[in-house]
């Protein structure tokens, strides 16, 4: 009987020691897999919330376009002069140019066209 009581008392610490590797693996997996994914998701959500009309974006399918209309969850892209396509906001993969830089780029191109028409060349 005494032997059985000692055996039962010894199994509890052994069981706790056998759970340490499992707990350690969970902690390692959390810091290697779960936490970085949460950070990426957070930055992606921030990027999707900051897109606005005039931004040049790339969709998850690789389509490049300019946002011409945006609602809570739907985005309308202008792909070329005649083509407009509707996507979910979550289909945006990245922003290639923000609208402020698009406006300055268009302004520079208009200035170059005006200068060429006037016969003046700038670099």
N, C-alpha and C positions, 0 to 999 in steps of 0.2 A: 504494500500500500504506500509506504513511504517512497518507494521507488517511482510509483506512478505520479505522486504529487511533485516530486523533483523534475520529472520529465515534462509535466505540464507547465511548470514554472520556467523551464529553460526554453520552451518553444516560443514564448512571447517575445523575448529579445531577438531571437533568430528571425522571427517573422518581420520585426521592425527593421532589422538590418537588411533583409532581402527586399524591402520596399524602397530603400535609399537609391539604388541604381535606377529604379523606375521613376522616382521623383526627379532625380538628376537629369535623366533623359528628357522629361517633360520640360524642365527649365531650359535646357539647351535648345530643344526644338522651338520653344517660345521665342527665344532671343535670335535664333537663326532663321526661322521661317515666318512665324506669325507676326511679330512686331515689324519687320521690314515691309511686309505686305500691307499692314495697316498704315504705315507711313506713306507708301506709294499711293494707296487709295485716298488718303487725306489730301495729298498734293494734286491728284487727278480731279477730285471733287472741287478743290479750290480753282483749278484751271477751268473746269467746266462752268463754274459759277461766274468767272470773270470774263468769259467770251462776250463780245458785243457786236453790234452791227458794224460791218466794215472790216472785221478781222479776217485774215486769210488763214484757212484751216485745212488740215488733212484728216480725212475720215479713216475709220478702221479698215476700210476696203482700199485705201490708197488714193481716193479721189481728192483732188485739190480744188478748192473753191473759196469764194468770198461770201461771208454771211450777209444776206440782204434783209432777212427778217428773222426774229427770234422771239419765242414765247417761253413759258416755263419748261416745257419738255420737247419742243419741236423747233428745228432750225431749218431755214430755207437757204440753200446755197446757190450762188450764181457760178456756174462752171465756165461758161463762155457767154458771149453777148446774147445768145438766144435761149440758153438752157438754164432752167431753174429746177433744182431737185430738193425734195423734202426729206429730212432725216430726223431721227431722235437725237436729242442733245447728247446722249451717251455714246452715239456713233462717232463723235469727234475724238480723234486720237491725239492730235497735237495742234497747237497754234503756230503757224509758220511766221506770221507777221501780225502784230497788233495793229489796230486801226489807226493809231496816231502815226506810226511809222508808214503805214500805207498812204495816209494823207500827205505826209511830207514827200514821199517818193513820187506820188502823182503830181504834186506841186513842182518838184524838180524837173520831171519829164515835160510838164507844160512849159516851164521856163526855157528848157532846152529847145523845144519846138518853136517857141516865140523868138528865141535868139537866132535859130537857124533861118527862120523866115525873114528876120531883119538882116541876116548876113553876118552876125557876130557869133564866133565860136568860143565856148568856155570849156574848161576841163573840170 
